[in-house]
């Protein structure tokens, strides 16, 4: 079974949301911003960006198939 860009994008978006949630919990628990929190936010940013890009690629592929 092939993994489509849509499925990959959804997985990346879910991971980005999860890392953001963990970072927020870390801030509340430690009452501040630590190096681990910054690391989580950077990973969440990359995951969300990649997820949105993959979803956009999926819809571009669908549009190109419909035009042909």
Backbone as CSV, one residue per row, in Angstrom:
resi,resn,N_x,N_y,N_z,CA_x,CA_y,CA_z,C_x,C_y,C_z
1,UNK,0.841,-1.176,0.000,0.000,0.000,0.000,0.889,1.243,0.000
2,UNK,0.632,2.134,-0.942,1.408,3.365,-1.032,0.863,4.405,-0.068
3,UNK,1.774,5.172,0.483,1.362,6.251,1.362,1.251,7.520,0.528
4,UNK,0.097,8.127,0.522,-0.146,9.323,-0.266,0.377,10.559,0.471
5,UNK,0.591,11.650,-0.264,1.004,12.887,0.408,-0.027,13.385,1.421
6,UNK,-1.304,13.095,1.185,-2.343,13.515,2.122,-2.176,12.806,3.464
7,UNK,-1.971,11.500,3.441,-1.789,10.744,4.678,-0.521,11.187,5.399
8,UNK,0.558,11.374,4.658,1.805,11.848,5.265,1.609,13.230,5.876
9,UNK,0.900,14.098,5.181,0.640,15.437,5.692,-0.172,15.420,6.971
10,UNK,-1.171,14.563,7.012,-2.000,14.463,8.216,-1.171,13.951,9.393
11,UNK,-0.309,12.978,9.149,0.550,12.453,10.211,1.482,13.545,10.730
12,UNK,2.087,14.311,9.821,2.977,15.400,10.237,2.219,16.468,11.027
13,UNK,1.020,16.798,10.613,0.230,17.806,11.327,-0.121,17.311,12.725
14,UNK,-0.501,16.048,12.846,-0.813,15.484,14.162,0.423,15.518,15.063
15,UNK,1.587,15.161,14.507,2.817,15.208,15.298,3.153,16.642,15.722
16,UNK,2.939,17.606,14.835,3.176,19.002,15.181,2.281,19.478,16.308
17,UNK,1.020,19.083,16.256,0.090,19.440,17.336,0.508,18.768,18.639
18,UNK,0.927,17.509,18.561,1.370,16.786,19.755,2.601,17.456,20.384
19,UNK,3.589,17.820,19.563,4.779,18.482,20.093,4.446,19.846,20.683
20,UNK,3.506,20.558,20.082,3.081,21.843,20.630,2.417,21.654,21.987
21,UNK,1.579,20.642,22.099,0.904,20.344,23.366,1.930,19.993,24.452
22,UNK,2.910,19.173,24.105,3.936,18.795,25.077,4.748,20.021,25.496
23,UNK,5.046,20.910,24.556,5.791,22.127,24.892,4.990,23.013,25.838
24,UNK,3.693,23.142,25.602,2.850,23.949,26.485,2.811,23.343,27.885
25,UNK,2.681,22.029,27.959,2.691,21.360,29.260,4.027,21.565,29.970
26,UNK,5.114,21.531,29.214,6.441,21.726,29.784,6.605,23.145,30.336
27,UNK,6.060,24.127,29.651,6.127,25.511,30.118,5.334,25.670,31.412
28,UNK,4.150,25.076,31.458,3.314,25.207,32.651,3.917,24.475,33.848
29,UNK,4.515,23.337,33.599,5.082,22.540,34.686,6.344,23.188,35.241
30,UNK,7.202,23.676,34.374,8.474,24.257,34.799,8.414,25.758,34.991
31,UNK,7.288,26.361,34.673,7.083,27.802,34.792,8.161,28.604,34.066
32,UNK,8.418,28.232,32.842,9.376,28.999,32.073,9.809,28.268,30.818
33,UNK,10.627,28.973,30.060,11.121,28.451,28.798,12.507,27.871,29.003
34,UNK,12.651,26.593,28.736,13.952,25.950,28.809,14.403,25.523,27.418
35,UNK,15.581,24.951,27.352,16.121,24.507,26.073,15.259,23.405,25.467
36,UNK,14.709,22.534,26.316,13.854,21.456,25.825,12.574,22.009,25.203
37,UNK,12.023,23.071,25.787,10.814,23.695,25.246,11.085,24.302,23.875
38,UNK,12.210,24.988,23.736,12.573,25.548,22.432,12.749,24.447,21.388
39,UNK,13.364,23.353,21.804,13.548,22.213,20.903,12.200,21.662,20.435
40,UNK,11.261,21.516,21.355,9.932,21.010,21.001,9.213,21.951,20.040
41,UNK,9.319,23.248,20.266,8.662,24.224,19.394,9.275,24.213,17.997
42,UNK,10.594,24.059,17.913,11.244,23.989,16.597,10.779,22.742,15.845
43,UNK,10.737,21.603,16.521,10.274,20.363,15.886,8.815,20.497,15.458
44,UNK,7.981,21.103,16.306,6.566,21.292,15.965,6.418,22.195,14.744
45,UNK,7.233,23.233,14.652,7.174,24.141,13.508,7.514,23.411,12.215
46,UNK,8.595,22.623,12.249,8.970,21.861,11.052,7.887,20.847,10.673
47,UNK,7.317,20.168,11.664,6.281,19.181,11.373,5.030,19.826,10.788
48,UNK,4.590,20.928,11.372,3.392,21.596,10.844,3.633,22.141,9.443
49,UNK,4.793,22.728,9.222,5.116,23.247,7.890,5.177,22.146,6.846
50,UNK,5.821,21.050,7.198,5.908,19.916,6.271,4.534,19.316,6.013
51,UNK,3.726,19.212,7.060,2.381,18.663,6.904,1.522,19.503,5.975
52,UNK,1.562,20.816,6.160,0.782,21.692,5.287,1.282,21.630,3.845
53,UNK,2.600,21.540,3.673,3.171,21.434,2.332,2.732,20.126,1.658
54,UNK,2.707,19.036,2.414,2.316,17.746,1.846,0.835,17.745,1.448
55,UNK,-0.003,18.358,2.250,-1.431,18.445,1.913,-1.609,19.281,0.649
56,UNK,-0.867,20.377,0.537,-0.946,21.219,-0.662,-0.467,20.456,-1.897
57,UNK,0.592,19.668,-1.758,1.078,18.852,-2.877,0.015,17.849,-3.301
58,UNK,-0.666,17.251,-2.342,-1.726,16.290,-2.668,-2.799,16.942,-3.536
59,UNK,-3.240,18.141,-3.145,-4.295,18.796,-3.913,-3.800,19.277,-5.275
60,UNK,-2.524,19.631,-5.380,-1.970,19.980,-6.693,-1.944,18.763,-7.608
61,UNK,-1.593,17.618,-7.075,-1.587,16.384,-7.866,-3.005,16.051,-8.334
62,UNK,-3.966,16.178,-7.458,-5.375,15.901,-7.810,-5.835,16.853,-8.923
63,UNK,-5.510,18.145,-8.796,-5.913,19.125,-9.813,-5.246,18.829,-11.168
64,UNK,-3.976,18.423,-11.159,-3.295,18.103,-12.406,-3.892,16.865,-13.075
65,UNK,-4.315,15.890,-12.294,-4.934,14.684,-12.848,-6.289,15.003,-13.470
66,UNK,-7.038,15.925,-12.846,-8.365,16.272,-13.357,-8.269,17.092,-14.644
67,UNK,-7.215,17.847,-14.830,-7.066,18.669,-16.042,-6.730,17.823,-17.248
68,UNK,-6.083,16.690,-17.051,-5.671,15.862,-18.180,-6.773,15.022,-18.701
